[in-house]
Amino acid sequence: MSVPLMLFVTPGMVIALIDHMLGGEDVVAVEDDYRYSDVERALYKRIVEYMTGTLKDGFSNYVSIDFSVEHVEENQPWSRM
């Protein structure tokens, strides 16, 4: 049985994580209408895949569950529905 799960990560958090991964400063300002570059989008997907892996590890003592990333959506208004 497959049940969808939506994971929302704010753009500010994603950009801060990407900036940290690339060795940048820890203070990053992100505007509300920010659009990710192709490189940022690829790193964003890797971050989400890592997060889903840690979710699986976190639940492994309680239930056998497999999380997978099917789609990464950047359109915030769509994700609020």
N, C-alpha and C positions, 0 to 999 in steps of 0.2 A: 504494500500500500504506500502510495506517495502523497505526502501532504505538503503543500507549499508553505514556505516561511519567508517573510520579508524582513530583511535586515537593513535598517536605515543608519547610514553613517554621514554625518554632516560634512559639507565641503571643507570647512575649516579644519576639521579633524584629519581628513584625508590629506589635505595639502600639508599640514604640520607633520604627519607621518612620512610623507614622500620627501619633504624637505629634510627631515632627520635622516632618512635612509640615504640621501644623496650628500650628507655631510654639511648641510646648511645650518643657519642659525635656528634657534628654537622659537623665535617670535615671527609669526607670519600673519599678515592681514589679508583676509579674503572678502571680496565684495559679494553682494547677494546674487548678482547675475554672472558670476564667474563661470567660464567654460574651460573644461579640461583639455590639455593638449593630448596628442596621440600617446606620447610617452607617459604622461600622467595617468591616462586612461588604462594603459597596460599595467602600470604599477598599482593603480587602484584595484584592478581585478586580482592581482597577486595578494594584496592586503586582505581583500574579502575572502579569497581562498584560504589564506592563513587563518583568518578568524573562524571560518567554518570548520577548519581542522581542529582548532582549539575547543570549539563547541563539542565536537565529537569526543575528544579526550575528556572533557568535563563531564559528559553524560555516561561515559563508558562503564563506570562502576554501578550504574543504576539500570541502564537499558541499552540494548544493542540498536544503534541508530546510525544512519549514514547521511551526512549533509553534503550537498553538491551545489555548485554555482551554475545556474542555468542562464542567467541574464544579469547584466549590470546596467541599471537605469540611472541616467544623470538628470532627468527631467523631474525636478522637485514637485511641481504641481501634480504631475501624474501619480507620484508615489503617495500623495496625501489622500487619494481617493480610497 
